Amino acid sequence: MRNTQQSKAAFAEAKQYMPGGVNSPVRSFANVGGNPPFIARAEGAKIYDIDGNEYIDYVGSWGPMVVGHAHPQVVKALQEAVTRSTSYGAPTLLETELAKLVQSVYPSIEVIRMVNSGTEATMSALRLARGYTGRDKIVKFIGCYHGHSDSLLVSAGSGLATFGVPSSPGVTKGTAADTITVPYNDADAIRAVMEREGDAIAAVIVEPVAGNMGLVLPRQGYLSLLRELTEQHGTLLIFDEVMCGFRASLGGAQAAYGIRPDLTCLGKIIGGGLPVAAYGGRREIMERVSPAGPVYQAGTLSGNPLAMTAGIETLKILTAEPEEGRADYSRELTIKTKNLLLGWQRVAKDAAVPICAHQAGSMFGIFFIDREVYDYRDAEAADQAAFRVWFETMLDEGIYLAPSQFETLFLSGAHTDDDIARTIAAAEKGFAAVKKMRG
């Protein structure tokens, strides 16, 4: 068994100073009924807690550590950058260099604006969409999370679609009223909404590969339908690729599915793990952003030199020419991820524990359910008790997973074949524990 004494004491103390003892809710391990390990350091594919436990990490700071923790190339560049100061609040060459790297992979992003978080990116993109179209309403999909700005903290009622109601205290009914929520992957629902309200809708925002209800993939033709309907009504299509950017494929979901959105939100990876995100898209739209245009958005730390440095080095690694006889970086990650999931599926079948497994490039996840998962309702139907037992077993075996079945897992270039074999072996024990729990 793991030694957890110091982490438990640290969590108890943290609760005296921070809401729930954490600075972001999922870190509290509330969904799995445990105490979170407090992390002391990380390197490659491993993280280490203050009790001295080692874990193979499949959270990767929720996605950005695609090249692994403390990659020597990234660390070296940051060590040099910090000697030149941590922030200027003024233009640097680094901002343009990172913008060029992003645009080389995402041609739909003709002009880009750097910000500090995914929430800031989506909030700003929606403000821009409203400013550009002169319309107020937006459409989001149930189970797709786009940060904690007020207009996006909305849940749905019954029927194909409802006008939003606040899902968090502090969000006013007026703020939520212009947000229309639609079930993800439901073609009839989005058709009905666009037919009824399309000419008043500024934007449809979607995680093209949903990563916040567990990993859920779009049905065949669904993203194409969104593109078709938005074009028909002069509505902007916003792809929130904060999570799936550089993950679903090197060029994100838009490259994987061949869809060109009007605006794209990116984050996580483009900062190499430092706080940075971005929104960008068609030039004619982006040039409505201040100071080029009237839509205001600003940030003292936007384009921070340390974040730009880490992002540049990370993207250089991702986009480097492959070594002879090897696939490119993203393809290698996809193959490793597939091997891991195939192993999980095999040992789950041997244990007679039905699971639904999904993969999008180097993103992956499973649901404890005996059918396909297409939307949030399906995800909610999965066996949460089974997940908790499986999660606890994996953690005890030294495998660090997201502490919720509604989160996505990530593989990095630092994960080795041995790490994957160890993870499959641990999963076998986890599925056995689930089978025993179910009797």
Buried (B, 14 or more C-beta within 10 A) or exposed (E): EBEBEBBBBBBEEBEEEEEEBBEEEBBBBBBBEBBBBBBBEBBBBBBBBBBEBEBBBBBBBBBBBBBBBBBEEBBEBBEEBEEEEEEEEEEBEBBEBBBEBBBEBBEBBBBBBBBBBBBBBBBBBBBBBBBBBEBEBBBBBBBBBBBBBBBBBBBBEEEBBBBBBBEEEEBEEEBBBBBBBBBBBBBEBBBBBBEEBBEBBBBBBBBBBBBBBBBBBBBEEBBEBBBEBBEEBEBBBBBBBBBBBBBBBBBBBBBBBEBBBBBBBBBBBBBBBBBBBBBBBBEEBBEBBEEEBEBEBEBEBBBBBBBBBBBBBBBBBBBEEEEEEEEBBBBBBBEBBBBBBEBBBEBBEEBEBBBBBBBBBBBBBBBBBEEEBBBBBBBBEBBBEBBBBBBBBBBBBBBBBBBBBBBBBBBBBBBEEEBBEBBBBBBBBBBBBBBEBEE
